[in-house]
Amino acid sequence: MAKLYTLLFGKSKKRMHPIMVDTYDKCEKYKDKRESTKNLVGWHQIIEAPEDSDTWRQKSCTVGGNRCESVGRVGHGPAGYISSRGFVAHT
């Protein structure tokens, strides 16, 4: 099994949290793409993951995607999903 690494991100070097656990190449590629974004301000760091880690990536907040929110047309409305607690709009 390939060695796993953790990609950390934070607006301060002292308060960084993990956003991805995967191989070094995938973490490096994801870090480069995030750093090329003009509106993202913060620090990235790649460290070795603990031995019992599984691969995962932080999900974005647009799970269902963005779409038109015009009212009065069939199939249109605010983007979101239905959970056990009811409708949850994407923010």
LINRAVEN-V166423 format. One record per residue. N is the residue number from 1. RES is the residue in one letter. SS is DSSP state (alpha for helix, beta for strand, coil for the rest). BURIAL is I if it has 24 or more other C-alpha atoms within 12 Angstrom, else O. D_CENTER is the distance of its C-alpha to the mean C-alpha in Angstrom with 2 decimals. Layout:
N,RES,SS,BURIAL,D_CENTER ; N,RES,SS,BURIAL,D_CENTER
//
This chain:
1,M,coil,O,24.40 ; 2,A,coil,O,22.41 ; 3,K,coil,O,21.48 ; 4,L,coil,I,17.89 ; 5,Y,beta,I,16.14 ; 6,T,beta,I,13.40 ; 7,L,beta,I,11.28 ; 8,L,beta,I,11.58 ; 9,F,beta,I,10.76 ; 10,G,beta,O,13.00 ; 11,K,coil,O,15.24 ; 12,S,coil,O,18.08 ; 13,K,coil,O,18.93 ; 14,K,coil,O,20.24 ; 15,R,coil,O,17.26 ; 16,M,coil,O,14.34 ; 17,H,beta,O,11.85 ; 18,P,beta,I,10.12 ; 19,I,beta,I,6.48 ; 20,M,beta,I,8.00 ; 21,V,beta,I,11.57 ; 22,D,beta,I,13.45 ; 23,T,coil,I,16.48 ; 24,Y,alpha,O,17.22 ; 25,D,alpha,O,17.31 ; 26,K,alpha,O,13.85 ; 27,C,alpha,I,12.43 ; 28,E,alpha,O,14.83 ; 29,K,alpha,O,14.00 ; 30,Y,alpha,I,10.22 ; 31,K,alpha,I,11.52 ; 32,D,alpha,O,14.22 ; 33,K,alpha,O,12.30 ; 34,R,alpha,O,10.23 ; 35,E,alpha,O,13.67 ; 36,S,coil,O,15.44 ; 37,T,coil,O,13.82 ; 38,K,coil,O,16.65 ; 39,N,coil,O,15.16 ; 40,L,coil,O,12.70 ; 41,V,coil,O,14.95 ; 42,G,coil,O,14.58 ; 43,W,beta,O,15.11 ; 44,H,beta,I,13.56 ; 45,Q,beta,I,15.43 ; 46,I,beta,I,15.68 ; 47,I,beta,I,17.83 ; 48,E,beta,O,19.30 ; 49,A,coil,I,17.81 ; 50,P,coil,O,20.35 ; 51,E,coil,O,22.63 ; 52,D,coil,O,21.53 ; 53,S,coil,O,17.76 ; 54,D,coil,O,16.13 ; 55,T,coil,I,13.43 ; 56,W,beta,O,9.97 ; 57,R,beta,O,6.28 ; 58,Q,coil,O,3.76 ; 59,K,coil,O,4.00 ; 60,S,coil,O,4.23 ; 61,C,coil,O,7.56 ; 62,T,coil,O,9.69 ; 63,V,coil,O,10.23 ; 64,G,coil,O,13.80 ; 65,G,coil,O,13.50 ; 66,N,coil,O,15.59 ; 67,R,coil,O,19.32 ; 68,C,coil,O,22.63 ; 69,E,coil,O,23.59 ; 70,S,coil,O,27.33 ; 71,V,coil,O,29.51 ; 72,G,coil,O,32.60 ; 73,R,coil,O,31.55 ; 74,V,coil,O,31.03 ; 75,G,coil,O,27.45 ; 76,H,coil,O,26.02 ; 77,G,coil,O,24.63 ; 78,P,coil,O,21.58 ; 79,A,coil,O,18.31 ; 80,G,beta,O,17.09 ; 81,Y,beta,O,17.77 ; 82,I,beta,O,20.53 ; 83,S,beta,O,20.03 ; 84,S,coil,O,22.94 ; 85,R,coil,O,23.22 ; 86,G,beta,O,23.55 ; 87,F,beta,O,21.71 ; 88,V,beta,O,18.34 ; 89,A,beta,O,17.63 ; 90,H,coil,O,14.33 ; 91,T,coil,O,14.12
//
